[in-house]
């Protein structure tokens, strides 16, 4: 199921508060990805906090982006 990202807010502990276009709000934990390839650059909190919505997904100022399907399927609903 493809649902685009509408809003993103960086939170503490390398998590992202995501609002999807279906109005669901979910929390995504980036920590499992921070040891992989170019994602290591996001350990720098200044870079991590540059996250923003780009088209239907998220992107950082270093041009890394993330598949919105993974963001949705591996995030947890915020109640």
C-alpha positions, 0 to 999 in steps of 0.5 A, a space after each residue: 500500500 502506497 501512502 505519501 508523506 505529508 509532514 515530518 518532524 525530527 524528534 529525540 532519539 533519532 525518531 521521526 514523527 510522520 503524518 501521512 496523506 491519509 492523516 495517520 500520524 506514525 513514529 519511525 525509528 531511524 536508529 536501525 538504519 544509521 549504521 548503513 552506508 550514507 545513513 551514517 551521516 545522520 548521526 550528526 544531529 544537525 544533519 538529521 534535523 534537516 529532514 523535510 518532505 520532498 514530493 511524497 517522501 522525506 529527504 535530508 540536506 545531504 540528498 538522502 531519501 527514504 521509501 514512503 512504503 518502508 516509512 509507513 510499514 515500519 513505523 508505529 501509530 501514535 495514539 
